[in-house]
Each structure stands twice: as C-alpha cells, then as structure tokens.
Amino acid sequence: MNDDASKPDTHDIVVEEVLPHAPETIWKTLTTGELIDRWLMKSTGFEAVQGTRFTLQTTPAGAWDGVIQCEVLDVMPNERLAYSWQGGHDDNAEYGSRLDTVVTWTLAKVDGGTRLRVVHSGFVLPKNATTFRNLGEGWKKVVGKIGVISGGRAHS
C-alpha cells in the first residue's frame, strides 16, 4: 500500500562544502562527543553505532526543555552518518514546535579535501517554519566550525 498521499509536505535543508581535510579527519570531528560539543551543542551519550540513542541540549523554549532526542540510524565510517532529530513540544507555535526530522552527513574524498554534505530532512511547513529558517542559517555556520575544528586538534 502506498501511503505517500497521507504524508505531510516536508522540506529539507542542504548544506555542502569542500573542506581541506581528509574524510577520516572530518569523520572524527563528526563522531567524537567532545568535538560535537564544540561545533554543534552539548551532546550526551553519542556513539557512532547504529541504534545508539543520545541527546543534544539547546536553548529551551516555552513548554520545551531544549532537549533533542536522537538515534543513530546509519553508520558507514568516513562516508555516511545519519541520525534522527526529535524535539520540541506540541504547545509551542514557533521556535520549539514539535520536530521529527533526520540529519544525514555524507563525506566524499575530492581533490583538495572532502566534500561534506549535510541534509536535515523532514521539516513540516508551516508548523516548523521558524526552526527551518533558523537551522537553515545555523547549519551553514556549523559546517564552517567543523572545518575549523578539523584543522585543529581533531586530527591529532
């Protein structure tokens, strides 16, 4: 049975950049808890193992405590990492509204480094419009931070 018609119209955020580091270096930055805390937000319990549940902590809003519930969905070392990203609260209308999305990182070796692509998928508009707009800008900054951190201690 095809239930595509019952699924809401969703939107994705896509950010792609070539970073001057090897895929292994970028991978370490994406999958090391201490480094995730530096480029994204405070993480608890992250391991790059399928099925691992972990949390991220951001600014609370209204009825939402700011905790993002995540589960690692896919791991291909130095190539791909995907995890669910759920948070928010039904009582919040804008920032902090209920969110049920997926973040997928793809790494590809290219001349001069690694093409890093992040796709944050599943935003339901207009319900998630504020978060979609904020994260659309935020992920661009995050990818830049990953490049800087990967060039520092992350590769040692």
GIUR-V621499 format. One record per backbone hydrogen bond with DSSP energy under -1.0 kcal/mol. NH is the residue of the N-H (numbers start at 0). CO is the residue of the C=O. Records with the same first field share a line. If there is no record, write none. Layout:
NH->CO  CO
This chain:
5->2
6->3
10->122
12->119
14->117
16->115
18->113
20->18
25->21
26->22
27->23
28->24
29->25
30->26
35->31
36->32
38->34
39->35
43->54
48->46
50->71
51->48
53->69
54->43
55->67
56->41
57->65
60->63
63->60
67->55
68->85
69->53
71->51
72->81
73->81
75->79
78->75
79->75
80->104
81->73
82->102
83->70
84->100
85->68
86->98
88->95
91->88
96->93
98->86
100->84
101->120
102->82
103->118
104->80
105->116
106->78
107->114
109->112
112->109
113->18
114->107
115->16
116->105
117->14
118->103
119->12
120->101
122->10
127->123
128->125
131->127
132->128
133->129
134->130
135->131
136->132
137->133
138->134
140->136
141->137
142->138
143->139
144->140
145->141
146->142
147->143
148->144
149->145
150->146
151->148
153->148
155->152
